[in-house]
């Protein structure tokens, strides 16, 4: 059974940092591209960042988080990460990790086949 479990969310002040993790199990983690997607209150799902599968580390980001967020993965630990710096109130959302059915990155926000339950990130003073 494919399982994705996010952790690391919380409340942070504007300009602060948070690190999210996603523990994967039940599938060959290395073979799949992974992404972070988010849903802000009252808004639709938004693709945030993706990282390719395999031994490479190519990653892409949506424009609003470039230079502030860093996605990474540890294939040995079957864990996906998202380091978020210089957080803004507009980053407030539930963050989900998602598995995509390919080794290659896709920015299609609904292209995933599995998604975790999410972790809440709130940026507020």
Backbone as a ProteinNet text record, in pm:
[ID]
protein_1_A
[PRIMARY]
XXXXXXXXXXXXXXXXXXXXXXXXXXXXXXXXXXXXXXXXXXXXXXXXXXXXXXXXXXXXXXXXXXXXXXXXXXXXXXXXXXXXXXXXXXXXXXXXXXXXXXXXXXXXXXXXXXXXXXXXXXXXX
[TERTIARY]
83.4	0	87.4	61.3	135.6	92.4	189.9	161.4	258.4	205.1	283.3	240.8	334.7	301.9	386	319.9	389	403.1	506.2	526.5	606.3	607.2	690.2	617	486.8	412.7	400.2	344.8	325.3	299.8	308.9	289.5	424.7	445.5	572.6	545.3	630.8	615.9	665.6	614.7	666.4	818.3	884.2	1029.3	1095.7	1017.9	1071.9	1088.8	1128.6	1156	1086.1	1055.5	1003.7	1060.6	1074	1119.6	1015.4	962.5	864.1	931.4	876.7	924	805.4	832.9	730.3	791.9	745.9	795	711.4	778.5	709.8	729.5	628.8	639.7	545.8	574.3	485.4	512.8	620.6	655.1	804	854.3	996.3	1017.4	1043	1050.9	1143	1255.9	1356.8	1302.1	1205.5	1160.4	1059.6	1019.1	911.6	954.1	907.3	916.1	819.2	856.4	773.4	753.9	643	614.2	551.6	556.9	479	370.4	248.8	137	74.4	2.4	-56.5	-195.6	-273.8	-406.3	-427.1	-437.8	-462.8	-611.3	-644.7	-786	-870.2	-975.7	-1067.1	-1016.9	-901.8	-844.1	-824.8	-792.4	-770.1	-632.1	-608.5	-479.6	-375.4	-254.8	-147.3	-21.9	37.7	164.2	275.4	363.3	467.7	606.5	641.3	776.2	778.7	871.3	885.1	1031.2	1061.5	1197.4	1191	1284.5	1280.5	1315.9	1277.9	1313.5	1449	1487.1	1617.4	1726.9	1848	1962.4	1986.7	1910.2	1928.1	1861.5	1880.8	1821.7	1762	1729.5	1671.7	1539.8	1520.5	1401.7	1349	1220.2	1158.7	1066.1	1035.2	955.2	855.5	743.3	654	718.5	688.3	758.1	751.4	639.6	620.3	710.4	772.1	857.6	1003.1	1035	1173.9	1265.3	1377.8	1473.6	1443.2	1326.5	1288.7	1271.7	1221.6	1196.9	1299.7	1335.5	1425.6	1368.9	1347.6	1300.8	1420.5	1413.3	1520.1	1462.4	1539.5	1494.9	1613	1585.3	1683.5	1626.8	1676.2	1620.7	1646.4	1757.2	1787.1	1686.2	1643.8	1547.2	1403.8	1386.5	1253	1177.6	1244.9	1188.1	1206	1100.2	1099.3	1099.3	1169.2	1179.4	1140.1	1100.1	1080.1	1128.6	1239.4	1290.9	1230.4	1161.3	1092.4	1151.8	1209.1	1269.3	1194.8	1216.8	1154.9	1005.1	940.8	799.1	713.8	607.4	515	374.5	290	152.7	82.3	113.3	49.6	97.6	196.8	238.6	152.3	64.3	-24.7	-111.7	-105.6	-178.1	-157.7	-235.8	-206	-112.4	-0.1	100.7	93.4	89.3	80.6	199.9	252.4	347.7	269.8	317	243.6	338.7	298.1	375.1	321.6	413	373.8	413.6	329.6	353	457.6	574.2	682	809.1	922.1	1048.5	1072.3	995.5	1015.8	919.2	963.7	884.4	764.9	652.2	536.3	483.8	447.8	390.1	237.8	184	37.9	-11.4	-82.5	-121.1	-210.9	-278.3	-364.6	-307.3	-178.1	-115.4	-63.8	-78.4	-27.4	-121	-66.2	-153	-174.5	-86.3	-106.2	-66.8	-136.2	-111.1	-126.5	-47.3	-59	-177.4	-187.8	-299	-272.9	-148.9	-117.1	-71.2	-0.7	43	17.3	-36.3	-75.2	45.7	60.3	161.4	87.1	110	47.3	155.1	153.2	250.8	175.7	201.2	126.6	203.4	186.1	248.3	150.8
-119.1	0	124.8	213.9	339.6	430.4	480.8	576	692.9	812.6	935.7	1011.3	1041.1	1106.9	1231.6	1346.2	1474	1510.6	1588.4	1641.5	1770.9	1847.1	1966	2098.2	2093.1	2217.8	2287.1	2408.8	2481.8	2627.7	2705.6	2850.2	2918.8	3010.4	3081.3	3226.9	3316.8	3457.9	3485.8	3590	3628.6	3646.8	3595.2	3598.2	3476.9	3394.8	3276.5	3158.2	3045.7	2925.2	2804.1	2709	2578.9	2473.6	2353.5	2241.8	2131.5	2095.3	1988.5	1857.9	1747.8	1615.6	1532.4	1436.4	1343.2	1203.9	1119	981.8	894	825.5	742	594.3	515.4	371.6	299.5	172.5	91.7	94.8	160.7	163.2	195	176.9	201.2	351.3	417.7	563.6	621.4	558.2	609.7	626.2	545.3	540.5	649.6	729.9	825.8	969.5	1058.7	1201.4	1233.2	1329.5	1370.1	1521.1	1564.4	1707.5	1747	1875.9	1937.8	2022	2005.7	2088.7	2147.9	2258.7	2322.6	2376.2	2394.1	2451.2	2555.3	2679.8	2790.8	2797.9	2860.1	2869.8	2933.3	2865.7	2918.9	2917	2852.6	2849.9	2706.8	2694.1	2562.8	2509.7	2388.3	2324.4	2390.2	2412.2	2477	2390.5	2365.5	2293.7	2388.1	2341.9	2425.8	2391.5	2263.1	2224.2	2075.6	2035.6	1894.9	1857.1	1729	1677.7	1545.5	1525.8	1405.4	1282	1166.7	1041.4	993.9	874.1	822	880.9	879.8	928.2	1077	1138.4	1281.1	1365.2	1493.8	1584.2	1707.2	1697.7	1812.5	1849.8	1979.9	2027.9	2152.8	2175.5	2297	2354.3	2484.6	2555.7	2647.3	2670	2772.5	2908.3	3006.8	3135	3199.7	3185.1	3256.2	3206.3	3088.8	3035.8	3024.2	3056.2	3045.8	3132.3	3074.9	3147.8	3142.6	3091.7	3083.8	2939.2	2853.8	2713.6	2624.3	2513.8	2414.8	2275.5	2202.9	2065.1	1971.5	1862	1762.5	1626.3	1523.9	1388.8	1305.9	1212.4	1115	978.5	920.4	794.2	680.3	684.6	578.8	580.6	700.1	713.9	719.7	720.2	728.3	849.5	961.8	1083.6	1200.4	1280.3	1402.6	1520.3	1626.7	1743.1	1870.7	1970.1	2104.7	2203.8	2270.1	2375.3	2506.7	2573.4	2697.9	2811.7	2908.2	3025.4	3151.1	3259.3	3388.8	3373.8	3304.9	3276.1	3401.2	3399.9	3512.1	3466.6	3558.9	3520	3444.4	3477.9	3410.1	3266.9	3224.2	3083.7	2997.7	3061.1	2987.1	2891.2	2763.9	2661.1	2526	2429.6	2290.2	2239.5	2183.6	2135.2	1982.7	1933.1	1789.7	1744.2	1627.5	1566.6	1471.8	1460.9	1385.3	1303.8	1183.3	1097.9	1110.6	1124.9	1133.2	1004.5	952.6	822.8	828.3	884.7	896.5	931.5	907.8	949.8	1098.8	1154.1	1293.5	1385.3	1508	1607	1650.5	1667.8	1727.1	1838.5	1950	2061.7	2061.2	1950	1935.3	1909.4	2005	1995.7	1875.7	1823.9	1707.2	1582	1585.1	1472	1363.6	1381.3	1282.3	1163	1050.4	935.3	906.8	955	943.4	1074.3	1106.1	1228	1198.5	1265.8	1247.1	1323.4	1321.1	1387	1535.8	1577.3	1718.7	1763.3	1876.4	1939.4	2089.6	2149.3	2290	2379.5	2478.5	2583.6	2716.2	2785.4	2915.6	3019.6	3123.4	3231.7	3356.4	3397.1	3507.5	3567.5	3698.1	3764.4	3771.3
0	0	0	-96.6	-103.3	11.1	84.1	191.8	184.1	203.6	208.5	333.5	420.8	547.5	565.9	561.6	577.5	725.5	754	888.3	878.4	987.4	993.5	981.4	958.8	948.8	1083.1	1079.7	1203	1177.5	1285.3	1278.4	1281.6	1188.3	1180.2	1144.9	1190.7	1158	1017.5	953.5	822.4	826.7	724.9	719.2	781.3	848.4	913.4	818.8	877.4	799.6	859.3	774.1	815.1	722.7	775.7	694.3	699.6	584.7	574	531.3	581.3	540.1	495.7	409.2	363.6	361.6	450.1	457.1	365.8	273.5	175.9	207.5	177.5	195.6	99.5	76	-5.6	-154.4	-196	-337.9	-352.7	-475.1	-503.9	-520.5	-411	-404.6	-511.8	-533.8	-626.4	-768.4	-805.9	-944.7	-981.4	-885.2	-909.6	-884.1	-973.1	-945	-831.3	-749.5	-636	-640.3	-587.8	-584.3	-452	-427.3	-320.4	-387.6	-340.4	-384.7	-260	-275	-158	-189.9	-84.5	-99.2	9.6	-34.2	56.8	90.6	202.3	240.3	130.2	90.4	-9.6	-151.9	-174.9	-309.2	-357	-483.2	-541.4	-513	-556.6	-537.5	-626.9	-573.8	-648.1	-643.7	-758.4	-763.5	-717.5	-631	-572.8	-627.4	-624.4	-662.9	-692.8	-780.5	-812.9	-827.2	-805.2	-818.3	-891.7	-983.3	-1064.8	-984.4	-1036.2	-974	-1021.3	-982.5	-1019.9	-935	-988.2	-913.1	-933.7	-1022.8	-1046.9	-939.1	-948.4	-849.7	-915.7	-1042.7	-1111.3	-1045	-1024.6	-954.8	-1021.8	-1008.2	-1060.3	-954.5	-971.6	-873.3	-943	-878.7	-927.3	-899.4	-981.2	-973.5	-835.4	-767.5	-641.1	-528.3	-543.8	-436.8	-479.2	-603.2	-649.9	-565.9	-525.7	-444.1	-295.8	-260.2	-117.7	-70.9	-157.7	-123.5	-192.6	-126.4	-184.6	-161	-269.5	-260.2	-268.5	-195.5	-201.5	-164	-188.1	-153.9	-107.6	-18.3	27	-9.2	-116.9	-165	-66.2	4.2	101.3	216.3	254.9	363.5	313.1	180.5	119.7	173.9	173.3	230.2	134.3	122.9	44.4	141.1	103.6	190.6	115.4	193.4	139.6	244.4	214.4	301.2	255.4	346	312.6	393.6	325.4	388.6	346.7	419.6	388.3	364.8	454.6	437.5	441.7	361.9	349.8	390.8	431.5	466.2	353.6	230	117.2	97.5	175.5	173	265	340.7	429.2	349	384.5	309.5	377.1	332.4	364	254.6	295.3	201.5	193.8	70.9	46.6	-34.8	-4.5	-96.6	-187.5	-309.1	-409.4	-495.1	-527.7	-617	-759.1	-853.6	-993	-1063.7	-1154.6	-1217.5	-1329.6	-1300.2	-1398.2	-1322.7	-1385.4	-1326.3	-1350.3	-1447.5	-1486.2	-1413.9	-1390.2	-1319.1	-1405.7	-1340.8	-1405.7	-1316.6	-1377.7	-1303.9	-1311.1	-1359.4	-1363.4	-1221.3	-1166.5	-1025.4	-998.1	-1098.2	-1079	-1145.1	-1177.3	-1244.4	-1152.2	-1021.4	-927.1	-919	-871.5	-849.7	-701.2	-616.4	-471.6	-404.9	-296.5	-222	-74.1	8.6	152.4	210.2	341.1	410.9	432.6	420	429.5	566.9	567.3	691.8	678.9	784.7	781	804.6	718.5	735.5	746.3	855.6	876.6	899.1	815.6	826	870.9	995	1051.8	1168.9	1185.1	1299.4	1416.6
[MASK]
+++++++++++++++++++++++++++++++++++++++++++++++++++++++++++++++++++++++++++++++++++++++++++++++++++++++++++++++++++++++++++++

